[in-house]
């Protein structure tokens, strides 16, 4: 799977509900984000700015998340009920998306109420990082680390030792 990934036009966006306001999770995210040189990675954070009925929260958050999705993007929704993947599997998927000519890869991380039906319907893939529920701020850092790990797997760097 070793290949030049510097030639890619793939851009990665992480859309997430809630704002990281410092703390160890934000430090960890930035640490791994700055190591990624293969693809530009952008984190877009969203939060509801008004009080809404509890039964409307996930739908409104879904609208916010979907606003981060460019036309033609490949969308991966992160959800504990999704298909389990491996680090090598994620790397392979990223190579495949590049080979298929995708310009945008978007990962969506929902809020405490989960993803709206509209978000699930837009997903090209629903992926789980295990069956546990992860804190949303920590999930961002885990995802960015896995993107970095995918870069290293593709480059056959020893960072990933299965």
RAWOTA-V427385 format. One record per run of one state. SS is the DSSP state (H for helix, E for strand, L for the rest). FROM is the first residue (numbers start at 1). TO is the last residue. If there is no record, write none. Layout:
SS & FROM & TO
SS & FROM & TO
//
This chain:
L & 1 & 10
E & 11 & 17
L & 18 & 23
H & 24 & 35
L & 36 & 39
E & 40 & 46
L & 47 & 53
H & 54 & 66
L & 67 & 73
E & 74 & 84
L & 85 & 86
H & 87 & 99
L & 100 & 103
E & 104 & 109
L & 110 & 110
E & 111 & 111
L & 112 & 113
E & 114 & 114
L & 115 & 116
H & 117 & 122
L & 123 & 124
E & 125 & 128
L & 129 & 135
H & 136 & 154
L & 155 & 162
//
